[in-house]
Amino acid sequence: MAQRDQDIYASKPMRGLFAAEAQALAGELQRCVGAYALQVSAVAHDQPPASPMLDRWVHLHLDGNRCGGDLRARTDEPLPFLNDAFGLVLLSHAVEVAPDPQVLLREAARVLAPGGMLALTGMHPASGWLPWLLWRGRAGVNLESPLRIGHWLRGAELNVERVQRVGPLWPSSANVPHHGGPLGGGYLLIARKRRQATAPIRLRPRAIAAAPVAGLAPGARRSTAA
């Protein structure tokens, strides 16, 4: 069944949806700046999108209980990266195949730098893509609504900035406009990690006491001769 799922993501309708998502994401990526970006994908040989302001991509591919790609790890363990390591995290249909989507989102939030961008793509459950998955055999593919994903992200201290439907309403091998409007079969979600707010403190001017007489402790009196 794992190979059947891989065939779904390699199909011509899915390639068309990937193109629609890439077009919708292109403008956001032009503004992303950082040394490292992370892509977690449902596709084994997925190529990271063009992003001239990002120095290097790290690619991970979810395959059941394991991650492949640039590094090898298990999905039931934390991602092998430091906190706040990436200026951009791209989850390309990864939520659909993750054993525990909430764990994946929490880990994505953990490794995302403060102020960094999380971009997430997927098939919308309220579209014609769900019957298509049922027909193709959807074992291991779980469609989550962007509304529910947004709720999880807010719990992980991310602000959802934009949710956009993209692609055709139902799978098609024909050439279709990339942007499907409000009934697009796929979606793009953009969120940012909230920075740790530091309360500004204004120091009030404070009067400086006069220096005491040298040699005497404060409050002491000099004795006088009788």
HUJO-V570600 format. One line per field, one symbol per residue. ss: DSSP state (h for helix, s for strand, l for the rest). phi: phi as a letter, one per 30 degrees, with the letter a starting at -180 (. if undefined). burial: 1 if it has 9 or more other C-alpha atoms within 8 Angstrom, else 0. A space follows every 50 residues. Layout:
ss->???
phi->???
burial->???
This chain:
ss->lhhhhhhhhhlhhhhhhhhhhhhhhhhhhllllsssssssslllllllll lllssssssssssllsssslllsslllllllllllssssssslhhhhlll hhhhhhhhhhhsssssssssssslllllhhhhhhhhlllllllllhhhhh hhhhhllsssssssssllllllllllllllhhhllsssssssslllllll llllllllllllllllllllllllll
phi->.ddddddddcddeddddedddddddeddddcdbldbbcccbdcdcdcedd adccdacccbcdbicbccjdbcacdcbdedbddhdbdbbccchdddcdeb eddddddddddddeidcccbbadddcadddddddddjceicbccdddddd dddddciccdcabbdbiddbdadddbedccidcddcbbccbbdddddcdd bcdddbdcdddddejcdeidcddcdd
burial->00011101110011111011111111001101011111111111000000 00111011111111111110001010000000011111111111111100 10011111111111111111111110111101100001010011110011 01110011110010111111110000011100111111111111000000 00000000000000000000000000
